[in-house]
Amino acid sequence: MSISVVDSSAWVEYFAATEAGLKVKKIVEDGDNEIVTTVVTIAELSSFYKRNNIDFERPYNVIIKNSKIFQMDENVAKGIGEIHFEAKSKNKKFSFADSVVLYAAKKLKAKIITKDLDFKDFKETILI
């Protein structure tokens, strides 16, 4: 079984049923994959849908049903801060939310499913 951390850009594509979203769908709906979503990704998506005046309830429920939720505690937060510092020193645009996804992938020995090019230099990344 493989583990995939799905970031917000991938979930947006999934729910929009775009060509990239169909790639995400194959991964999410493959019973051999364990799907993980971070709590920060859920917050990002909630904001995205609200900004775009789209109801988030259905996507939220699908994510919760199909994902294990990667939670944060003080030790995780410390590790995320270290990853954020390191990644941001190489790419000024690398966000805190991206650092959470990257930390989760490293911790779980997982792949990152994303459309976000800020992840392109990380071995964990599968760009859709």
Protein Blocks (a to p, Z undefined) as FASTA:
>chain_A
ZZddddfklmmmmmnopaklmmmmmmmmmmkbccdddfklmmmmmmmmmmnopafklmmm
mmmmmpccddddfklmmmmmmmmmmmmmmomklcfklmmmmmmmmmnopacddfbfklmm
pmkbccZZ
